Amino acid sequence: MKLIRSLFIASLALGLIAGAAAQEKKTLTIGATAGPNFDQVKLGIKPILEKKGYTVKLVEFNDYVQPNLALAQGSLDANVFQHVIYLKKFSADKGLNLTDVVKVPVAPMGLYAKKLKNLNELKGGERVTLPNDPANLARALHFLEQNGLIKVKAGIDALKATEKDVAENPRKLQLTPIEAAQLPRTLDDAALVVVPGNFAIASGLKLNEALALEKTPDHYLNVVAVKTEDQNKAWTQDLVAAFKSPEYKAVLDKHFQGYSRPAYLQ
């Protein structure tokens, strides 16, 4: 009986130690896409977490697929690059248990051109490139519609529209979806390019150079994503608190003017 009791106490002690160790996680690996998403974490979030005693490793990505796969596989603790619509669709399609924990600022999607000074100069038949991932393709079509260039079919889910759902295209624009990271490279041979903000800035484009900027709705703001099992852990709460801190807002005000922000950072 004494032996069993001793083993029980030892097992309990080990469990408590393991639990404490899990709560004391102090090394965080955060992934973000190249450009403003990565820079915001580097300049605004990493220093705050380091002051709290964390060691922060940053990983830069150049696509919209690998950051969520890396998060699900455990090589990342969190990522910052996507809006919640994309996160939910990607997670459902791939069978991943990922959760958003806080909305964060995003550089707005823009309409860029090398040869046009305004949209009225479009003569018709020009090539327009836009992102090919489903969530941002629908977003780009809505953006073009906002600027009077096309109309999407009535009754089509605005979050799932594709170029095949365009009902009216009076200028007969050639809508060409391609990988988002490659969009800035098409400025030489496309009359108009719809570029998500992070890839625009990463390529050297400036927000004030766009012919038009998106008025970003809340569901297109970026989010911080973690594995669902980690959403209530202490380090996750510290990460969320860093994004909501006055220090982070000061970094935004200095380095990321013109970005669309969630209400708590207005």
Secondary structure, DSSP 8 states (H G I E B T S, - for coil): -HHHHHHHHHHHHHHHHHHHHHHT--EEEEEEETTHHHHHIIIIIHHHHHHTT-EEEEEEESSSSHHHHHHHHTS-SEEEEEEHHHHHHHHHHHT--EEEEEEE-B---EEE-SS-SSGGG--SS-EEEEE-SHHHHHHHHHHHHHTTS-EE-TTS-TTT--GGGEEE-TT--EEEEE-GGGGGGGGGT-SEEEE-HHHHHHTT--GGGSSEE----GGGSEEEEEEGGGTTSHHHHHHHHHHTSHHHHHHHHHH-TT-B--GGG-
